[in-house]
């Protein structure tokens, strides 16, 4: 097959891959949109009981982001992004608890809010297709190409 006849095939593969990535992104956005009301409820609980949580700088950062943006979620893209932030908070607070070897909540209300947030974060999620690493031309990345000598694959 010469270069001229391969070009339409490569272009079609590139277009198919781009369409698949767009479908996966749309599907993930829809899932996040459906999760948004629950995210709001859990975030409000965490913010309400923040004084009962032992936070490090990362957990404090994510909780601050949640507090600053909770009421500013007026379009689907913003709601989808927001849904991932409580998950970042949960990972940060549990990481801090593991480092200290002590629980993060100091009150029963904070413990219940953190349990809800943790369950929400780690519940089963739909599988989304992974993108195949490619260069912008659609060719395999250099490290993925087979090395050859004189046109023969290494054995």
GUTORLO-519531 format. One record per residue (C-alpha): residue in one letter; y, z, x. Coordinates in steps of 0.1 Angstrom, whole numbers, plus 5000, padded with zeros to 4 digits. Each point is the difference from the previous one (the first is absolute). Example, Ala and Ser with C-alpha at 12.3 -4.5 7.8 and 13.67 -1.06 7.14 Angstrom:
<recs>
A495550785123S503449935014
</recs>
This chain:
<recs>
X500050005000X503349905015X503350204997X501449784972X497150064977X499850375008X503750064991X499649984962X497050245002X501950255020X503049984977X497850054970X498350305016X503450155009X501249954964X496850154986X500450305023X503650054990X499249984963X497250265005X502350235018X502649964972X497450084974X498850315019X503650125003X500749954963X496850184991X500950305022X503550004985X498550024965X497750285010X502950195015X502149934968X497250154978X499850315023X503850054999X500150244970X497450235015X501849985034X503250114983X498350304984X498350115032X503249955020X502050224976X497450275003X500149995038X503850015000X500050294975X497750215021X501249895035X500950365009X496350084998X499149745026X499950045038X501549675013X500449845034X502749745008X498049714987X499150174967X503650114997X501149645006X497749854973X500850274975X503749935006X499449634995X498350084967X502850234989X502749745009X498449714983X498050144970X502649904975X500949665016X496949804991X501349744976X498049695010X496349945006X500349955038X501850335004X497450184978X497149855020X501650115033X500750354986X496350044990X499050005037X502450275011X498250304984X497049875019X501950025033X501150354991X496450114993X498849865033X502950175018X499550344984X496250005005X500449895036X502450295006X497650244983X497149885023X502250055031X500950354989X496550074987X501650164969X500549894964X503349834991X500650164966X501250364998X500150034962X497549914973X502449754984X500549825033X496349995006X499449844966X502749745006X498649925034X496449974986X501349764974X501849805026X497050005023X497649884973X502549734990X500349885036X496349995008X498649874966X498249675002X502249705003X499349634994X498949805030X502749755011X499149705022X500950035036X502049735017X498349815027X502150015031X501349665008X502849855019X502949844980X498349665005X496850114983X498050005032X497850305010X501850245022X499449945037X497750315004X497849874971X499349665015X496749955018X500349945037X498449695012X499249835033X500049625000X499750004962X497050224998X500150354985X499250295024X496450114995
</recs>
